[in-house]
Amino acid sequence: MATIPPPATENTTTTPAAPIVPNTIYLIRHGEKPSGDGEGLSAAGEVRAQALARVFGKDSPYNIGYILAEKPHKHEHRARPVETVTPLAASLGLTVDTSCERDDAPAVARAVSAFAATSDKNILICWEHKALRDIAAGLGVIDPPHYPGEEYVL
């Protein structure tokens, strides 16, 4: 969980202006992938997806009202984020927003700002680990953490 500070006044050419939103934003990486170059989630990834529905679900204190996952692309192994959050979305009666491309952090910031303008509920973003740092920076997180490639802990 990260607190979003006011937008930076410098270096706006490399980091998009941060939206100022009161909502709490949770950034997670997709569930575990199969060994080799397989598509989809592994058995452990499926278990994690089901666990997310229990952790962030309707009886939790997280108050999730919006779920964003990177736009899936056929044959590019980019369906894992949406597959990871689909059970949670179903349990909350939400539709996963998959309108943003993996490497388009400014689009993610715009989507978050648009939701925050209409709701005080919290936001869950599920993405490929390689782009999470840029997304966090685009949301105004100063010195966002690195997301290691082989760690799937929440």
Backbone torsions as a table, in degrees:
resi	resn	phi	psi	omega
1	MET	NA	133.0	-178.2
2	ALA	-126.5	142.2	174.2
3	THR	-90.8	134.3	-177.2
4	ILE	-94.4	117.8	178.8
5	PRO	-82.1	173.6	175.5
6	PRO	-60.2	160.1	-179.3
7	PRO	-61.9	147.5	177.1
8	ALA	-71.5	148.6	178.9
9	THR	-96.6	-12.9	179.5
10	GLU	-116.4	165.2	171.3
11	ASN	60.5	33.2	-178.9
12	THR	-76.5	-5.8	178.1
13	THR	-77.9	-25.9	179.6
14	THR	-105.9	-22.3	178.4
15	THR	-122.8	122.6	-179.4
16	PRO	-62.8	155.0	177.2
17	ALA	-58.3	134.9	-176.5
18	ALA	-81.1	135.6	172.8
19	PRO	-72.0	144.1	175.1
20	ILE	-99.0	106.6	-178.7
21	VAL	-129.1	141.4	178.6
22	PRO	-81.1	-14.8	-176.7
23	ASN	-67.5	148.1	171.6
24	THR	-82.8	135.8	-179.0
25	ILE	-116.1	126.3	177.3
26	TYR	-105.9	123.6	177.5
27	LEU	-106.1	124.5	177.1
28	ILE	-132.8	155.8	174.2
29	ARG	-93.4	163.1	-179.7
30	HIS	-63.9	164.1	178.2
31	GLY	-68.5	169.3	-176.1
32	GLU	-56.4	143.2	179.0
33	LYS	-99.9	159.7	178.1
34	PRO	-67.8	156.9	177.5
35	SER	-65.8	157.9	-177.4
36	GLY	77.0	-141.2	-177.0
37	ASP	-115.7	33.8	-176.7
38	GLY	-71.5	158.2	177.7
39	GLU	-93.1	163.4	176.1
40	GLY	76.2	-164.8	-179.7
41	LEU	-98.4	148.6	172.4
42	SER	-76.0	177.4	176.4
43	ALA	-58.8	-41.1	178.0
44	ALA	-64.9	-36.6	177.6
45	GLY	-65.8	-37.9	176.7
46	GLU	-64.6	-40.9	177.9
47	VAL	-62.8	-42.7	179.1
48	ARG	-62.6	-41.9	179.3
49	ALA	-59.9	-42.1	177.9
50	GLN	-67.3	-36.9	179.3
51	ALA	-64.7	-36.4	178.3
52	LEU	-59.6	-36.7	178.7
53	ALA	-64.1	-31.7	177.5
54	ARG	-80.0	-41.5	-176.7
55	VAL	-69.1	-47.7	-175.3
56	PHE	-101.6	4.0	-173.8
57	GLY	-66.1	-174.3	-172.1
58	LYS	-61.6	-26.2	-179.9
59	ASP	-91.8	5.6	-179.1
60	SER	-89.8	166.9	177.2
61	PRO	-84.8	4.4	-171.6
62	TYR	-80.3	-19.6	173.4
63	ASN	52.5	50.1	-179.2
64	ILE	-74.7	127.6	178.7
65	GLY	-121.8	-7.8	-176.9
66	TYR	-149.7	131.4	178.7
67	ILE	-124.9	127.3	-178.9
68	LEU	-122.3	129.9	176.5
69	ALA	-134.1	148.8	-177.8
70	GLU	-59.1	150.0	-179.2
71	LYS	-62.2	122.3	-180.0
72	PRO	-74.1	146.1	176.1
73	HIS	-126.6	129.7	179.0
74	LYS	-60.8	136.1	176.9
75	HIS	68.0	14.4	177.8
76	GLU	-122.1	11.5	177.7
77	HIS	58.3	31.5	-178.9
78	ARG	-103.3	15.4	178.3
79	ALA	-89.5	-10.8	-175.5
80	ARG	-58.1	-43.9	179.6
81	PRO	-58.9	-47.1	-179.6
82	VAL	-68.2	-35.4	176.4
83	GLU	-64.7	-32.8	-179.7
84	THR	-67.8	-38.5	-174.8
85	VAL	-99.9	-3.3	-179.0
86	THR	-60.0	-44.8	177.5
87	PRO	-61.2	-38.4	177.7
88	LEU	-64.5	-47.5	179.7
89	ALA	-58.2	-43.7	179.3
90	ALA	-61.5	-41.7	-178.2
91	SER	-68.0	-26.9	-180.0
92	LEU	-95.7	-5.7	-177.3
93	GLY	71.6	29.8	-179.2
94	LEU	-108.3	159.5	171.2
95	THR	-103.3	134.9	177.6
96	VAL	-75.7	127.3	176.0
97	ASP	-81.2	116.3	179.0
98	THR	-118.4	34.7	-175.1
99	SER	-82.4	-12.4	-173.7
100	CYS	-103.8	134.7	175.9
101	GLU	-70.0	156.0	-175.9
102	ARG	-53.4	-44.3	-172.8
103	ASP	-100.4	21.6	-177.7
104	ASP	-110.3	70.8	-180.0
105	ALA	-58.3	-36.8	177.0
106	PRO	-61.6	-36.1	177.6
107	ALA	-65.6	-37.8	177.2
108	VAL	-62.7	-45.1	179.2
109	ALA	-60.7	-39.9	178.6
110	ARG	-66.3	-41.7	179.9
111	ALA	-63.8	-42.2	178.3
112	VAL	-63.1	-44.8	179.8
113	SER	-62.8	-40.8	179.9
114	ALA	-63.5	-42.8	178.0
115	PHE	-65.8	-45.7	-176.7
116	ALA	-62.2	-25.3	178.7
117	ALA	-70.4	-16.8	-175.9
118	THR	-118.6	-5.6	-175.0
119	SER	-151.8	148.7	174.4
120	ASP	-99.0	5.2	178.6
121	LYS	-72.6	162.7	-176.2
122	ASN	-86.2	168.4	-169.9
123	ILE	-125.3	135.5	174.4
124	LEU	-118.0	126.6	178.8
125	ILE	-116.9	125.9	178.8
126	CYS	-119.4	125.6	-171.5
127	TRP	-147.8	170.5	171.8
128	GLU	-70.7	139.6	-173.8
129	HIS	-57.6	-31.6	-175.9
130	LYS	-63.0	-25.5	-176.3
131	ALA	-105.5	-7.4	-176.0
132	LEU	-62.7	-37.5	180.0
133	ARG	-62.8	-43.4	178.5
134	ASP	-65.5	-37.8	178.2
135	ILE	-64.2	-45.9	178.8
136	ALA	-60.0	-43.9	178.2
137	ALA	-62.5	-40.9	178.9
138	GLY	-64.7	-23.9	177.4
139	LEU	-89.7	1.7	175.1
140	GLY	98.5	6.8	178.4
141	VAL	-72.6	124.7	178.9
142	ILE	-83.8	128.3	-178.3
143	ASP	53.6	61.6	-178.5
144	PRO	-63.1	153.4	-178.1
145	PRO	-71.0	159.2	171.1
146	HIS	-85.1	144.4	179.0
147	TYR	-110.7	103.0	-176.5
148	PRO	-60.8	146.6	-176.1
149	GLY	-65.7	-28.9	-174.8
150	GLU	-108.7	9.5	178.6
151	GLU	-106.5	134.5	-177.7
152	TYR	-121.7	13.3	-177.9
153	VAL	-67.4	148.0	178.5
154	LEU	-85.9	NA	NA
